[in-house]
Amino acid sequence: MNLRTEDREAAAAIYRRYKEPFLTTIKGALSKEWLLRAEGVQVLHGFETTGDAQAYLLSNLFNQDVVTALSPYLQNSPDIRIYAVV
């Protein structure tokens, strides 16, 4: 995610607010990590399956809660990717 430096703490607070609900209510959720980079922030989500990851992107928690809360801070649309470890 591309965030202005001054908005990173507000975005981190949103991450912290929704980490526990993600881990306890989303099917297949295994982990959620906040990574700071010079060019932006990444949030890595771990799931049991790629299907669980795809389902999360359609969930109310993601679309109504997380995306709505982060929207004021995003400089552009986030780059969302799903990877499988084989």
C-alpha positions in Angstrom: 0.0 0.0 0.0 1.2 3.5 -0.8 0.7 5.7 2.2 2.0 9.1 3.1 4.6 8.8 5.9 2.4 10.8 8.2 -0.5 8.3 7.7 1.4 5.2 8.5 0.6 5.2 12.2 -3.2 5.6 11.5 -3.0 2.7 9.1 -1.1 0.6 11.6 -3.9 1.3 14.1 -6.4 -0.1 11.6 -4.2 -3.2 11.1 -4.0 -3.7 14.9 -7.8 -3.2 15.2 -8.7 -5.9 12.6 -5.9 -8.4 13.2 -7.7 -10.4 15.9 -11.1 -10.5 14.2 -9.3 -11.7 11.0 -7.5 -14.5 12.9 -10.6 -15.6 14.8 -13.4 -15.2 12.3 -12.0 -15.8 8.8 -12.0 -19.4 7.6 -8.5 -20.6 7.1 -6.8 -17.5 8.5 -3.3 -18.4 9.9 -1.4 -15.2 10.2 -1.3 -11.5 9.5 1.9 -9.4 9.4 2.6 -5.7 8.9 5.8 -5.0 6.9 7.2 -1.5 6.5 9.1 -0.6 3.4 10.6 2.6 2.2 8.1 2.7 -0.7 5.1 1.7 1.3 3.5 -0.9 3.6 2.7 -4.5 2.9 0.3 -6.6 4.9 0.9 -10.3 4.5 -2.0 -12.7 5.3 -1.5 -16.4 5.7 -4.3 -18.8 4.8 -4.7 -22.6 4.8 -5.8 -22.5 1.1 -5.9 -20.1 -1.8 -9.7 -20.5 -1.8 -9.7 -19.2 1.8 -7.7 -16.2 0.6 -10.1 -15.5 -2.2 -13.1 -15.8 0.1 -11.6 -13.3 2.5 -11.4 -10.7 -0.3 -15.2 -11.1 -0.7 -15.9 -10.9 3.1 -17.6 -8.2 4.9 -14.6 -7.8 7.3 -12.4 -7.0 4.3 -14.7 -4.9 2.2 -16.9 -3.1 4.7 -14.4 -2.8 7.6 -10.8 -2.9 6.5 -11.1 -1.2 3.1 -13.5 1.4 4.4 -11.2 2.3 7.3 -8.1 2.4 5.1 -9.6 4.3 2.2 -8.8 7.8 3.5 -5.1 6.9 3.8 -4.5 5.1 0.5 -2.6 7.0 -2.2 -3.8 4.6 -4.9 -5.5 1.2 -5.2 -3.6 -1.5 -3.3 -1.9 -4.3 -5.3 -3.5 -7.4 -4.0 -1.9 -10.8 -4.9 -2.6 -14.3 -3.9 0.4 -16.7 -3.8 0.5 -20.5 -3.2 3.4 -22.1 -1.5 4.1 -25.5 -3.1 
